[in-house]
Amino acid sequence: MADQQFRTFDLSGKTAMITGASRGIGAATARAFAAQGANVVLMARSREAIAELAGEIGERALAVPVDVARYWQMEAAVTAAVDAYGSVDILINNAGVIEPVARMDEVDPDAWGQVIDVNLKGVFHGMHAVLPAMSAKGGGSILTISSGASHNPLEGWSHYCASKAAVAMLTRCLHLEHAGGGIRAMGLSPGTVATQMQKEIKASGVNPVSALDWSDHIPAEWPAVALSWMCTEEADAHLGEEISLRSPEIRATLGLAE
């Protein structure tokens, strides 16, 4: 798996903002986009982690500490991106949390609400903050990490399932309202990915997902390849839709193999 050669796409001259960029899918996407010529604005609450990643990537990377649940921080990050690189062409709404995993009668309401703040409001904050800059230049790509949990209820995941279902509809609304202005809105449902979140799910011991073996999860580089492709005209047939990385056809398109 480590030696697998992935498809690459020309993102030269593009500027991509990536939330949740400190690890997992976000970090893998930042590395992939930068390698394909894009400037990457790394956003996460972990100041040290994104600073280290920016140092690894080099001059194409800008680290901006952001809590996506706070709109003003997202708005400030867009300003920083435009100041640094002149424009914003891509927004990857990747930041998401799942803890605490707990049944509805046992979960702390404030903790439940915090997941909604990050997973749903954080995505809206990103969309709302970046739309003026993108619209002014004639468009851009706004991609959101979705989940099979948006379609299927899972024990202990009421906050996660509800937020991901809402984000799927939010993406469709964005397409409805702004496709005519050049905004390319899509969602990516990657399946289960070998990230820290899966370690948290495993530790919970709740529902069948926690019983999966680590080898059942795909590497974070796979969603990064998909997101790169989704930023190109090759993916235009899927505008306004949710793309599943479980699909054999999509995997074949991207050159991904077991």
C-alpha positions in Angstrom: 0.0 0.0 0.0 2.8 2.4 0.9 4.3 2.0 -2.6 1.0 2.5 -4.5 1.2 5.2 -7.2 -1.9 7.5 -7.1 -3.3 9.5 -9.9 -2.3 13.1 -9.8 -4.0 16.3 -11.1 -2.7 19.7 -12.1 -3.7 22.2 -9.3 -1.0 24.7 -10.2 -2.0 28.3 -9.3 -4.9 27.2 -7.2 -5.3 28.1 -3.5 -7.0 25.6 -1.3 -8.3 26.1 2.3 -8.5 22.9 4.3 -10.1 22.5 7.6 -9.1 19.8 10.0 -5.7 19.9 8.4 -3.6 18.8 11.4 -4.0 15.1 10.7 -5.8 12.3 8.9 -7.6 13.2 5.7 -6.9 16.9 6.1 -3.1 16.5 6.3 -3.0 13.9 3.5 -5.0 16.3 1.3 -2.7 19.2 2.1 0.3 17.2 1.1 -1.3 15.9 -2.1 -2.6 19.4 -3.2 0.8 21.0 -2.5 2.5 18.3 -4.5 0.2 19.0 -7.4 1.0 22.7 -7.4 -1.6 24.3 -5.1 -1.1 26.7 -2.3 -2.6 25.2 0.9 -4.1 27.1 3.8 -3.9 24.7 6.8 -6.7 25.3 9.3 -7.2 23.4 12.7 -7.3 24.1 16.4 -4.0 22.5 16.9 -1.6 25.4 16.3 1.6 23.2 16.7 0.5 20.5 14.3 -0.4 22.7 11.4 2.7 24.8 11.9 4.8 21.6 11.7 2.9 20.5 8.6 3.4 23.9 7.0 7.1 23.7 7.7 7.2 20.2 6.0 5.3 21.4 2.9 7.2 24.7 2.6 6.4 28.0 0.9 3.1 26.7 -0.6 1.6 26.3 2.9 0.1 28.8 5.3 -0.9 27.7 8.8 -3.9 29.5 10.3 -5.2 28.3 13.7 -9.0 28.1 13.4 -11.9 26.8 15.4 -14.5 26.2 12.7 -17.3 26.6 15.3 -16.4 30.3 15.6 -17.4 32.1 12.4 -15.2 35.1 12.9 -12.1 32.8 12.9 -13.1 31.3 9.6 -13.8 34.7 8.1 -10.3 35.8 9.3 -8.7 32.8 7.7 -10.3 33.6 4.3 -8.8 37.1 4.6 -5.4 35.7 5.5 -5.6 33.3 2.5 -6.5 36.1 0.1 -3.8 38.4 1.5 -1.2 35.6 1.1 -2.1 34.1 -2.3 -4.5 36.6 -3.9 -7.6 34.4 -4.1 -9.3 31.3 -2.8 -10.2 28.6 -5.4 -11.0 25.6 -3.2 -12.4 24.9 0.2 -12.2 21.5 1.7 -14.7 21.2 4.6 -13.0 18.3 6.4 -13.0 19.2 10.1 -15.2 16.8 12.1 -15.6 15.2 15.5 -17.4 12.2 16.8 -16.8 12.1 20.5 -18.6 11.5 22.8 -20.0 8.3 21.4 -23.1 7.7 23.6 -26.7 6.8 23.4 -29.2 9.7 23.3 -30.4 9.1 26.9 -26.8 9.1 28.3 -25.0 11.7 26.3 -24.2 15.1 27.8 -26.4 17.7 25.9 -23.6 20.3 25.7 -21.1 17.8 24.3 -23.8 16.6 21.8 -24.3 20.2 20.7 -20.6 20.8 20.3 -20.4 18.1 17.7 -23.2 19.9 15.8 -21.2 23.2 16.1 -18.2 21.6 14.5 -19.6 19.2 12.0 -22.6 21.3 10.8 -22.1 24.9 11.7 -18.4 24.7 10.9 -19.2 23.6 7.4 -21.8 26.4 7.0 -19.2 28.9 8.4 -16.7 27.8 5.8 -19.2 28.1 2.9 -20.5 31.5 4.0 -17.0 32.9 4.7 -15.5 31.9 1.3 -18.5 32.6 -1.0 -17.8 36.3 -1.4 -14.2 35.8 -2.4 -15.0 32.9 -4.7 -18.0 34.6 -6.3 -15.9 37.7 -7.0 -13.5 35.7 -9.1 -16.2 33.7 -10.9 -16.4 30.6 -8.9 -14.5 27.8 -7.1 -14.8 24.4 -5.6 -16.4 23.8 -2.2 -16.1 20.2 -1.2 -17.3 18.6 2.0 -16.5 15.3 3.7 -19.7 13.3 4.0 -20.3 9.9 5.5 -22.4 6.8 5.2 -23.7 7.8 8.6 -25.6 10.5 6.9 -27.9 7.8 5.5 -27.8 5.1 8.1 -28.5 5.5 11.9 -25.9 4.0 14.2 -26.1 3.5 17.9 -24.3 6.2 19.9 -23.8 8.4 16.9 -27.0 10.5 16.9 -25.0 13.7 16.8 -22.7 12.5 14.0 -25.4 10.9 11.9 -27.6 14.0 12.2 -24.8 16.5 11.5 -23.6 14.5 8.4 -27.1 14.2 7.1 -27.6 17.9 7.5 -24.3 18.7 5.7 -25.3 16.5 2.8 -28.4 18.7 2.4 -26.4 21.9 3.0 -24.2 20.9 0.0 -27.2 20.4 -2.2 -28.6 23.8 -1.1 -25.2 25.4 -2.0 -25.4 23.8 -5.4 -29.0 25.0 -6.0 -28.2 28.5 -5.0 -24.7 29.1 -6.4 -24.0 26.7 -9.2 -25.0 29.4 -11.6 -22.2 31.6 -10.2 -19.5 29.0 -10.8 -19.5 27.4 -7.4 -18.8 23.6 -7.7 -20.4 22.0 -4.6 -19.9 18.3 -4.0 -19.6 15.9 -1.1 -17.3 12.9 -0.6 -18.3 9.9 1.4 -15.0 8.1 1.9 -16.1 5.1 3.8 -14.0 4.2 6.9 -10.5 5.7 6.8 -7.5 4.8 9.0 -7.5 8.0 11.1 -7.5 9.0 14.7 -11.3 9.1 14.6 -11.4 5.4 13.9 -9.2 4.8 16.9 -11.8 6.7 19.0 -14.6 4.7 17.5 -12.8 1.4 18.2 -12.2 2.4 21.8 -16.0 3.1 22.3 -16.9 -0.5 21.6 -20.3 0.8 20.4 -22.1 -0.4 17.2 -20.6 -2.6 14.4 -18.2 0.1 13.1 -16.1 -0.3 16.3 -15.7 -4.0 15.6 -13.9 -3.4 12.3 -10.3 -4.4 12.0 -7.8 -1.7 11.3 -7.0 -3.4 8.0 -10.6 -2.8 6.9 -10.0 1.0 6.7 -8.6 2.7 3.6 -5.6 5.0 3.9 -6.1 8.8 4.2 -4.3 9.2 0.8 -7.3 7.7 -1.0 -9.8 10.5 -0.1 -7.0 13.0 -0.9 -6.8 11.6 -4.4 -10.6 11.8 -4.7 -10.7 15.4 -3.5 -7.9 16.3 -6.0 -10.0 14.8 -8.8 -13.1 16.6 -7.6 -11.4 19.9 -8.1 -11.1 19.3 -11.8 -13.5 19.3 -14.7 -13.3 15.5 -14.8 -15.7 15.5 -11.9 -18.2 18.0 -13.3 -20.8 15.2 -13.9 -21.1 14.9 -10.2 -21.7 18.6 -9.3 -24.3 18.9 -6.5 -23.9 15.2 -5.6 -22.3 13.0 -3.0 -19.6 10.8 -4.4 -18.9 7.5 -2.6 -15.4 6.2 -2.5 -16.8 2.8 -1.9 -18.0 2.8 -5.5 -15.9 0.4 -7.7 -16.5 2.8 -10.6 -15.1 5.8 -8.7 -12.1 3.8 -7.5 -11.4 2.7 -11.0 -11.5 6.3 -12.3 -9.0 7.3 -9.6 -6.7 4.3 -10.1 -7.3 3.1 -6.6 -7.0 -0.7 -6.0 -7.2 -2.9 -3.0 
